[in-house]
């Protein structure tokens, strides 16, 4: 019985392997853009991988190297060439995760009167609800609050520059048809009572008829890439996974969240593949964070 911490490098290696497989399917199609399942995978989709040849067979070596190479597999993963990809992605907590006794709930993502109970004075660019368990603030002073609809009432008054940035990001986001209707409080990864919820897009627009893409975005998690949220580098909006970004017409310039997976009671040799790690996450033996 062991306690181990599987680093983000394993997630990135898995992510790259999945992308490489998708691109291999893409090249088999006449137009080079849509694979046999209708998933859009143009070259350059993952700009943060631009210095890597995703088609090299070394992907398998990377997967192995990303797992601790000790007999008991209890140490951190070894250093890999993907270190510089661990870019911290902004993650926007929902107000409900304060454990307040009162306050807005995730079920009501619109701005409530309780959201106006606190101020943006001295809180500009603050997306997190940082006060004590039974106190506010219940509202956000980060530019993306204009997308997530949880701004403090005086956001524009105290944070005019951040408000202008937020307007630009909101307008960029609004150009993606229907996307703003699907920003909601969600559990990242696989739902767990120990997880916070975050503002993200986790559904496809109603007019998207690609059922395969919709299933990978909204349906049961069957592959590792489905539990890795991605963020648009243009709007800073988070999507539940790459497929949710795709079906909302975010086809390039996305980066995955920087993640760690902590596993308890994992036996030697039980995590030899991303699928085995996913199974452990779904069973509750491993916890992404």
PALO-47443 format. One line per 4 residues: number of its first residue (from 0); their letters; for each residue x, z, y of N, C-alpha, C, CB. Coordinates in steps of 0.2 Angstrom, whole numbers. Atoms other than C-alpha are relative to their C-alpha. Glycine has a CB too. Example, Ala and Ser with C-alpha at 12.3 -4.5 7.8 and 13.67 -1.06 7.14 Angstrom:
<guvos>
0	as	4:0:-6:62:39:-22:4:0:6:-5:6:0; -4:-1:-6:68:36:-5:-4:3:5:2:-7:2
</guvos>
This chain:
<guvos>
0	xxxx	4:0:-6:0:0:0:4:0:6:-5:6:0; -4:1:-6:7:-5:17:-4:-1:6:5:-6:-1; 3:2:-7:4:-6:35:4:-5:3:0:7:5; -5:6:-3:10:-22:43:-4:-3:7:1:-5:-5
4	xxxx	2:3:-6:8:-31:60:2:-7:0:3:4:6; -2:7:1:7:-50:58:0:-3:7:-6:-4:-4; -1:2:-7:13:-57:75:-4:-6:1:7:-1:1; 3:6:-2:5:-71:85:4:-6:-2:0:1:8
8	xxxx	-3:7:2:18:-83:79:-3:-3:-6:8:2:-2; 3:3:6:9:-84:62:-7:-4:3:-2:5:-5; 6:4:-2:-7:-89:72:2:-6:3:-3:5:5; -2:7:-3:2:-102:82:2:-5:-5:6:1:5
12	xxxx	-2:4:5:10:-109:67:-6:-3:-4:5:3:-5; 6:2:3:-7:-110:59:-4:-5:4:-5:6:-2; 3:5:-4:-14:-118:74:3:-6:1:0:4:7; -3:6:0:-1:-131:75:-1:-4:-6:8:1:1
16	xxxx	1:3:6:-3:-135:57:-7:-3:0:1:5:-6; 7:2:0:-22:-137:59:0:-6:5:-5:5:3; 0:5:-4:-19:-148:74:4:-6:-3:4:2:7; -4:6:3:-6:-159:65:-4:-3:-5:6:3:-3
20	xxxx	5:4:5:-19:-162:51:-5:-4:3:-3:6:-5; 5:4:-3:-32:-167:63:3:-6:3:-3:5:6; -3:6:-3:-20:-179:72:1:-5:-6:6:2:4; -1:5:6:-16:-187:55:-6:-3:-2:3:4:-6
24	xxxx	6:3:1:-34:-190:53:-2:-5:5:-6:5:-1; 1:4:-6:-35:-197:70:3:-7:0:2:3:7; -3:6:0:-22:-210:67:-2:-5:-5:8:1:-2; 2:4:5:-31:-217:52:-6:-4:3:-3:4:-6
28	xxxx	6:3:-3:-46:-222:64:2:-6:4:-4:5:4; -2:6:-4:-46:-239:73:1:2:7:-5:-5:-1; -1:-1:-7:-48:-232:90:5:6:2:-7:2:3; -5:-5:0:-36:-218:87:-2:7:4:6:-2:4
32	xxxx	2:-6:-3:-47:-205:95:-5:4:-4:-4:-2:6; 5:-4:4:-61:-199:83:1:-1:-7:-7:-3:2; -1:0:8:-58:-194:65:-7:-1:-3:3:7:-2; 5:1:4:-70:-196:51:-6:5:1:1:-1:-7
36	xxxx	5:-5:-1:-80:-180:56:-2:0:7:3:7:-1; 2:1:-7:-81:-186:74:3:5:5:-8:1:1; -4:-5:-4:-69:-173:81:5:-4:4:3:6:-4; -4:4:-4:-60:-179:96:7:4:1:-3:0:8
40	xxxx	-7:-3:0:-41:-176:95:5:-5:3:2:2:-7; -4:4:-3:-32:-187:107:7:3:1:-2:-2:7; -7:-2:-1:-13:-187:109:0:4:7:5:-6:0; -1:-4:-6:-8:-173:122:-5:5:1:0:-5:6
44	xxxx	5:-5:0:-23:-163:118:3:7:1:-5:0:-6; -3:-7:-1:-12:-147:117:6:-1:4:1:3:-7; -5:1:-5:-1:-149:132:6:5:-1:-2:0:7; -5:-5:0:8:-133:128:4:-1:-6:-3:7:-1
48	xxxx	-4:1:5:15:-140:112:4:-7:1:-5:-1:-6; -3:6:-2:22:-155:121:7:-1:-2:-1:-2:7; -7:0:2:40:-151:116:1:0:-8:4:5:3; -1:-1:8:36:-150:97:-3:-7:-3:-4:6:-2
52	xxxx	3:6:4:33:-165:85:-4:3:-5:6:-4:-3; 5:-4:4:17:-159:77:0:-4:-7:-6:0:3; 1:4:6:19:-172:63:6:1:-5:0:-7:1; -6:-2:5:36:-165:56:-2:4:-5:5:3:4
56	xxxx	2:-4:6:35:-158:39:3:7:1:3:-3:-6; -2:-6:-1:44:-143:46:-5:5:2:5:0:6; 6:-4:-1:27:-136:50:0:6:-6:-7:-4:0; 0:-5:6:27:-128:32:6:5:1:0:-4:-6
60	xxxx	-6:-5:0:44:-120:35:-2:5:6:7:-4:2; 2:-4:-5:37:-113:51:-5:5:-2:-3:-4:6; 4:-5:3:23:-105:42:3:5:-4:-5:-4:-4; -3:-5:4:34:-97:30:5:5:4:4:-3:-5
64	xxxx	-5:-4:-4:47:-91:43:-4:4:4:4:-5:4; 4:-4:-4:33:-84:53:-3:7:-3:-6:-3:3; 2:-6:4:29:-71:39:6:4:-1:-4:-2:-6; -6:-5:1:41:-56:38:3:-2:-7:-2:7:1
68	xxxx	-4:2:6:54:-61:25:3:6:-3:5:-6:1; -3:-6:3:56:-44:18:-4:2:-7:0:7:4; 3:-1:7:52:-38:0:-7:4:1:4:4:-4; 6:-4:-1:38:-26:7:-4:-3:5:2:7:1
72	xxxx	4:3:-5:33:-37:21:-3:5:5:-6:-4:-2; 2:-5:-4:32:-22:33:3:-1:7:2:6:-3; -3:0:-7:42:-28:48:-3:-5:4:8:-2:-1; 3:5:-5:38:-39:63:2:-7:-3:2:1:7
76	xxxx	-2:7:2:38:-58:60:7:-1:4:-5:-5:2; -6:2:-3:55:-66:63:-1:-4:6:5:-3:-5; 0:5:-6:59:-75:79:0:-7:-2:6:1:5; 1:7:2:53:-93:79:1:-4:7:-7:-1:-3
80	xxxx	-1:4:-6:55:-107:91:-7:0:4:1:-8:-2; 6:0:-4:37:-104:97:-1:6:4:-6:0:-5; 0:-6:-4:42:-88:106:-3:-1:7:7:3:1; 2:1:-7:39:-96:123:-7:-3:1:5:-6:3
84	xxxx	7:2:-1:22:-101:119:-5:6:0:-2:-4:-6; 5:-6:0:15:-83:119:-1:1:7:4:6:-3; 2:0:-7:8:-86:136:-6:5:1:-2:-7:3; 6:-5:-1:-4:-71:141:-6:-4:3:2:6:4
88	xxxx	6:3:-2:-21:-79:143:-4:5:3:-4:-4:-5; 5:-5:-3:-33:-70:155:-6:1:-4:-2:-2:7; 6:-2:4:-46:-61:146:-5:4:4:2:3:-7; 4:-4:-5:-61:-55:155:-6:4:-4:-4:-5:4
92	xxxx	4:-4:3:-70:-40:148:-7:0:3:3:7:0; 7:-1:-2:-89:-38:149:0:7:3:-5:-2:-5; 1:-7:-3:-95:-23:159:-2:5:-5:-4:0:6; 3:-4:5:-103:-16:144:5:4:-4:-5:-3:-5
96	xxxx	-5:-3:4:-86:-11:137:3:6:3:5:-6:-2; -2:-6:-3:-84:3:148:-2:6:-4:-2:1:7; 3:-5:3:-94:14:136:-4:4:5:5:4:-4; 4:-4:-5:-105:19:151:-6:3:-3:-2:-5:6
100	xxxx	7:-3:2:-120:30:149:-5:-4:3:0:7:2; 5:5:-3:-129:18:161:4:-6:2:-3:4:6; -3:6:-2:-125:1:167:-3:-7:-3:7:0:-1; 3:7:2:-128:-18:164:2:-1:-7:3:-5:4
104	xxxx	-1:1:7:-129:-23:146:2:-7:-1:-6:1:-4; -2:6:1:-121:-38:138:-6:-5:-1:4:0:-6; 5:5:2:-138:-45:133:-3:-3:7:-6:4:-3; 2:3:-7:-142:-47:152:6:-2:4:-4:5:3
108	xxxx	-6:2:-3:-128:-57:158:0:-2:7:3:-6:-4; 0:1:-7:-135:-60:175:1:6:4:-8:-2:2; -2:-6:-5:-130:-49:190:-6:4:1:2:-3:7; 5:-5:-1:-141:-34:190:1:5:6:-1:5:-6
112	xxxx	-1:-5:-6:-144:-21:204:6:5:-1:-7:3:2; -6:-5:1:-132:-9:195:7:-3:1:-1:2:-7; -7:3:-1:-118:-22:197:2:1:7:-1:-8:-2; -2:-1:-7:-119:-19:216:1:7:1:-6:-3:4
116	xxxx	-1:-7:-1:-116:-1:214:7:2:2:-1:5:-6; -7:-1:-2:-97:-3:217:2:-6:4:4:1:-6; -3:4:-5:-86:-12:229:6:-4:-2:1:3:6; -6:4:2:-72:-25:229:5:3:5:-1:-7:1
120	xxxx	-5:-2:-5:-63:-15:243:6:3:-4:-3:6:4; -6:-2:4:-45:-13:236:0:-2:-7:2:7:1; 1:2:7:-50:-22:220:1:-8:-1:-6:3:-3; 0:8:0:-47:-41:224:4:-2:-6:3:-3:6
124	xxxx	-3:3:6:-42:-51:208:0:5:-6:7:-1:2; 1:-4:5:-47:-37:197:-6:-2:-5:-1:8:2; 6:2:4:-57:-43:182:-2:5:-5:2:-6:-4; 2:-5:5:-57:-27:172:-3:6:3:7:2:-3
128	xxxx	4:-6:-2:-68:-12:172:5:6:-1:-7:0:-3; -6:-5:1:-54:1:174:-2:7:1:6:-2:4; 1:-7:-2:-63:17:179:-2:4:-7:-6:0:5; 1:-4:6:-68:31:167:-6:-2:-3:-1:7:3
132	xxxx	5:2:5:-80:31:153:-7:0:3:0:4:-6; 7:-1:-2:-95:37:163:-1:-2:7:-2:8:0; 0:2:-7:-91:29:180:1:-8:0:6:3:4; -1:7:0:-90:11:186:7:-1:1:-4:-2:7
136	xxxx	5:5:-3:-86:-1:193:-3:-4:-5:4:-4:5; 3:4:4:-98:-12:185:0:-7:1:-8:2:-1; 0:7:-2:-94:-28:194:7:-2:1:-4:0:7; -7:3:0:-79:-39:195:2:-3:7:0:-6:-5
140	xxxx	-3:3:-6:-68:-45:209:5:-5:-1:3:6:5; -5:6:2:-59:-59:200:-4:-6:2:2:1:-7; 3:6:-1:-62:-77:205:-5:-3:-5:5:-5:1; 4:3:6:-70:-81:188:-7:4:0:3:1:-6
144	xxxx	6:-3:0:-84:-69:192:-6:-4:2:0:7:4; 5:4:-2:-93:-83:200:-2:-5:-6:3:-5:6; 2:3:6:-93:-91:183:-4:4:-5:6:-3:-4; 3:-4:5:-97:-76:173:-6:4:3:5:5:-2
148	xxxx	5:-3:-3:-110:-70:186:0:8:0:-7:-2:-3; 0:-7:-1:-104:-52:188:4:2:6:3:3:-7; -4:-2:-6:-96:-52:205:-4:6:4:0:-6:5; 3:-5:-4:-98:-37:216:-3:-3:6:6:5:3
152	xxxx	4:3:-6:-110:-40:231:5:-1:6:-5:5:2; -4:1:-6:-96:-38:244:7:-4:-2:2:6:3; -6:3:2:-84:-49:234:3:-5:5:-1:-4:-6; -2:5:-6:-83:-63:248:2:4:6:-6:-4:2
156	xxxx	-2:-4:-6:-82:-50:262:7:3:-1:-5:6:1; -6:-3:0:-67:-41:255:6:-4:-3:-1:6:-4; -4:4:3:-59:-55:245:-1:-7:1:0:1:-8; 1:7:-2:-61:-71:255:4:-5:-4:0:-1:7
160	xxxx	-5:5:4:-46:-80:247:-2:-1:-7:7:2:1; 2:1:7:-51:-76:230:-7:-3:-1:0:8:-4; 7:3:0:-69:-81:233:1:-7:1:-4:3:6; -1:7:-1:-63:-98:239:3:-3:-7:5:-2:5
164	xxxx	-3:2:6:-52:-99:223:-6:-1:-6:5:4:-3; 6:0:4:-68:-94:213:-5:-6:1:-3:6:0; 4:5:-1:-78:-107:221:2:-7:-3:-2:-1:8; -3:6:3:-66:-121:216:-1:0:-7:7:0:2
168	xxxx	0:0:8:-65:-115:198:-8:-1:-2:2:7:-2; 7:0:1:-84:-113:198:-3:-8:0:-5:4:4; 2:7:-1:-86:-131:204:3:-4:-5:2:-3:7; -3:4:6:-74:-138:191:-4:2:-6:8:3:-1
172	xxxx	4:-1:6:-83:-129:178:-7:-3:0:-1:8:-1; 7:3:-1:-100:-135:184:0:-7:-2:-3:1:7; 0:7:1:-94:-153:182:0:-1:-8:7:-3:2; 1:1:7:-94:-150:163:-8:1:-1:4:5:-4
176	xxxx	7:-1:1:-113:-153:159:-2:6:-4:-3:-6:-2; 3:-5:4:-122:-138:153:4:6:-1:-3:-2:-6; -4:-5:2:-107:-127:151:-1:7:3:7:-2:1; 1:-6:-3:-111:-114:163:-6:4:-3:-2:-1:8
180	xxxx	5:-4:4:-127:-110:153:2:3:-6:-6:-5:-1; -2:-3:6:-117:-105:139:6:5:0:3:-5:-5; -5:-6:-1:-105:-92:146:-4:6:-1:3:0:8; 3:-6:2:-109:-76:138:5:5:-3:-6:-1:-6
184	xxxx	-5:-5:3:-102:-59:132:0:-1:-8:-3:7:2; -1:2:7:-95:-62:115:6:4:-3:1:-7:-1; -6:-3:3:-84:-53:102:4:-6:-2:-3:3:-7; -4:6:3:-69:-64:99:2:1:-7:7:1:4
188	xxxx	-2:-1:7:-62:-67:82:-6:1:-4:5:6:-1; 6:-2:4:-74:-59:69:-3:6:3:2:0:-8; 3:-6:-4:-87:-47:76:2:7:-4:-7:-1:0; -2:-7:2:-81:-29:74:-2:5:5:8:0:-2
192	xxxx	2:-5:-4:-87:-13:81:6:3:5:-3:6:-4; -6:-3:-4:-69:-9:87:2:-5:5:6:1:-5; -2:5:-5:-68:-25:97:-4:0:7:-1:-7:-3; 3:1:-6:-72:-27:115:-4:-7:0:5:0:6
196	xxxx	3:6:-1:-83:-41:121:3:-3:6:-8:0:0; -3:4:-6:-77:-55:133:-5:-5:2:7:-2:-2; 3:6:-3:-84:-68:144:3:-6:-3:-1:0:8; -2:7:3:-83:-85:135:-5:-4:-2:5:1:-6
200	xxxx	5:5:2:-92:-101:130:1:0:-8:2:-7:3; 0:0:7:-97:-100:112:-5:-4:-3:-1:7:-3; 5:4:3:-110:-113:110:1:-7:3:-7:2:2; -1:7:-3:-111:-132:112:-7:-2:4:0:-5:-6
204	xxxx	6:2:-3:-123:-140:124:-5:-3:-4:2:-6:6; 5:2:4:-140:-145:117:0:-7:-1:-7:2:3; 0:7:1:-137:-163:120:6:-3:-4:0:-4:7; -6:2:5:-121:-163:109:-3:-1:-7:6:5:1
208	xxxx	3:2:7:-127:-172:93:5:1:-6:-3:-6:0; -5:-1:5:-111:-169:84:0:6:-4:8:-1:3; 1:-6:4:-116:-157:70:6:3:-3:-5:-2:-5; -6:-3:3:-99:-155:62:3:4:6:4:-6:-2
212	xxxx	-3:-4:-5:-92:-150:79:-4:6:2:1:-4:6; 5:-6:-1:-107:-138:82:1:5:-5:-7:-2:1; 0:-5:5:-105:-130:66:7:4:0:0:-3:-7; -7:-3:0:-86:-127:68:0:5:7:5:-5:1
216	xxxx	0:-4:-5:-90:-120:85:-5:7:-1:-3:-4:6; 5:-6:0:-106:-109:82:-1:3:-7:-6:-3:2; 2:-2:7:-107:-108:63:5:5:-3:0:-6:-4; -4:-5:3:-99:-97:50:8:-2:0:-2:0:-8
220	xxxx	-7:1:-1:-80:-95:51:3:-2:-7:4:6:3; -2:2:7:-72:-104:36:8:-2:1:-4:-6:-2; -7:1:0:-54:-108:43:2:3:6:1:-8:1; -3:-4:-5:-42:-99:54:0:-2:7:7:1:-2
224	xxxx	0:2:-7:-42:-110:69:-7:2:3:1:-8:0; 6:-2:-3:-60:-105:72:0:7:3:-6:0:-5; 0:-7:-3:-56:-87:76:5:1:6:2:5:-5; -5:-1:-6:-43:-91:90:-3:-3:6:7:-4:-2
228	xxxx	2:2:-6:-50:-92:107:5:-4:4:-3:6:4; -5:4:-4:-43:-105:119:-3:0:7:0:-7:-2; 2:0:-7:-43:-106:138:2:-6:3:4:7:3; -1:6:-3:-44:-120:149:5:1:6:-6:-3:3
232	xxxx	-5:-1:-5:-28:-121:160:-3:-2:7:6:-4:-1; 3:3:-7:-39:-130:174:-5:5:3:-3:-7:-1; 5:-4:-2:-53:-118:175:1:7:-1:-7:-2:-2; -1:-7:2:-47:-102:167:-6:2:-5:1:5:5
236	xxxx	6:-2:4:-63:-102:157:2:0:-8:-6:-5:0; -2:-1:7:-61:-95:139:-6:-3:-5:1:7:-2; 5:2:5:-70:-104:124:2:3:-7:1:-8:-1; 0:-4:6:-73:-96:107:5:-3:-4:-6:1:-3
240	xxxx	-5:3:3:-62:-108:99:1:-7:2:-1:-1:-8; -1:7:-3:-55:-126:101:-6:-4:-1:6:-3:-4; 6:5:1:-71:-134:94:-5:1:5:-2:1:-7; 4:-1:-6:-81:-125:107:2:-3:6:-1:7:1
244	xxxx	-3:3:-6:-70:-132:120:-1:-8:0:8:1:1; 1:7:1:-71:-149:113:-7:-2:1:2:-2:-8; 7:2:-1:-90:-150:112:-3:1:7:-5:4:-5; 1:0:-7:-90:-145:130:4:-4:5:0:8:3
248	xxxx	-4:5:-4:-79:-159:135:6:2:3:-4:-4:5; -7:-2:-2:-63:-149:137:4:-3:-5:0:8:1; -4:4:5:-52:-161:128:8:1:0:-2:-7:0; -7:-1:-1:-35:-156:134:2:6:4:4:-7:3
252	xxxx	-3:-6:-4:-24:-143:143:-4:6:-2:-2:-2:7; 2:-7:2:-30:-128:133:6:3:-3:-6:-1:-5; -4:-4:3:-20:-114:127:-3:6:-4:5:3:5; 3:-5:3:-24:-101:114:2:7:3:2:0:-8
256	xxxx	-1:-7:-2:-25:-82:117:6:2:-3:-6:4:-1; -6:-3:4:-9:-73:113:-3:6:-4:5:3:6; 3:-5:5:-14:-62:98:5:3:-4:-5:-4:-4; -3:-3:5:-8:-50:86:-5:2:-5:4:7:2
260	xxxx	5:-2:6:-16:-46:69:3:6:-3:-1:-6:-5; -2:-6:3:-14:-28:63:-3:1:-7:-1:6:4; 3:0:7:-17:-26:44:2:7:-3:3:-5:-4; -1:-6:3:-19:-10:35:-2:0:-8:-5:6:3
264	xxxx	1:0:7:-18:-7:16:1:-7:-3:-7:3:-2; -1:7:2:-11:-24:13:6:0:-5:2:-5:6; -5:0:5:-2:-27:-3:5:-5:0:-3:0:-7; -6:5:0:15:-36:-5:-3:-7:-3:6:3:-4
268	xxxx	2:7:2:12:-55:-6:-7:-2:1:2:0:-8; 7:2:0:-6:-54:-2:-2:-4:6:-4:7:1; 1:4:-6:-4:-63:15:5:-6:0:0:4:6; -5:6:0:5:-79:10:-3:-6:3:1:-2:-8
272	xxxx	2:6:-3:-6:-91:19:-5:2:6:-4:-5:-5; 5:-1:-5:-17:-92:35:-7:2:-3:-1:-5:5; 7:-1:3:-33:-93:24:0:7:-3:-1:-5:-6; 0:-7:3:-28:-76:15:0:5:6:6:1:-4
276	xxxx	0:-5:-5:-25:-68:32:-8:0:3:5:-3:6; 7:1:-2:-43:-75:38:-4:4:-5:-2:-7:0; 4:-4:5:-50:-67:22:0:7:2:1:-2:-7; -2:-7:-1:-42:-51:26:-4:3:7:7:2:1
280	xxxx	3:-1:-6:-49:-52:44:-7:1:-1:2:-5:5; 8:0:1:-67:-55:38:-2:6:-4:-2:-6:-4; 2:-6:4:-66:-41:26:1:7:4:4:1:-6; -1:-6:-4:-60:-29:40:7:3:-2:-5:5:-1
284	xxxx	-6:-2:2:-43:-26:32:5:-1:6:3:-2:-6; -5:2:-6:-34:-35:47:-4:0:6:3:-6:-2; 4:0:-6:-39:-34:65:4:-3:6:-1:8:2; -4:4:-5:-34:-47:78:-2:4:7:-3:-7:1
288	x	1:-4:-7:-32:-40:96:5:-4:5:2:7:-1
</guvos>
